[in-house]
């Protein structure tokens, strides 16, 4: 994978980390190197930014950074890139472009308008977005009564999302992964409850998609996970 391919994959991905990283770069104007060989910094920034205003416990950052790198298909190497502490975000807290008086022997981290901080064991990377709301393309099925059933987090069961054609179905626990898999199908197929409550397979017509606000989907995920 080249660096350009990596950047394109991030821009097209709907997972919270990729969305947050895109926002950090485009909305906040951060200057981060997106590289297959040096992914520790931007992966760590992505997972902290994805936590939003609630922040993320410091002891969860490393695990999620590694999971995100695996999701992107890149390998983190070396004590700096793949250390056991959230050193990248803490370096940014100490040596960002906002700390103009800090001694920065290895160069500042340019976060643009974003600000990194740590409080009560939680790490934060936030900014005020001036850009338009982000939208996600979601496939839909047209029911017999003309209504649309969109592939949204509300279709989750205790086992996740059941997608694919008959005799070739699979369960996917994560919504964003399931959405990506469904979108990759020539004719998206998934199970949903009909009027009688039976979960039947529906097949969407190619191109039947609707743009849904990312923030709305994220809210549904939160409701489902806490329901």
QUICOR-V513714 format. One record per pair of residues at least 12 apart in sequence whose C-alpha atoms are under 6 Angstrom apart, sorted by the first residue. I is the first residue (numbers start at 0). GAP is how many residues later the second one is. Records with the same first field share a line. If there is no record, write none. Layout:
I->GAP / GAP
//
This chain:
2->32 / 33
14->161
15->34
16->29 / 30 / 33
19->26 / 29 / 30
20->25
26->102 / 104
27->84 / 85 / 86
28->83
29->80 / 81 / 82
30->79
35->38
39->41
40->47
42->22
43->21
47->77
48->76
54->67 / 68 / 69
55->66 / 67
56->64 / 65
57->63 / 64 / 65
61->24
91->17
92->23 / 24
94->13
95->12 / 13 / 14
96->13
113->12 / 13
133->79 / 80
134->76 / 77 / 78 / 79
135->75 / 76 / 78
136->73 / 74
137->71 / 72
138->12 / 69 / 70
139->68 / 69
140->63
152->68
159->12 / 13
161->28 / 29
162->26 / 27
163->25 / 26
186->17 / 19
187->15 / 16
188->13 / 14
189->12
//
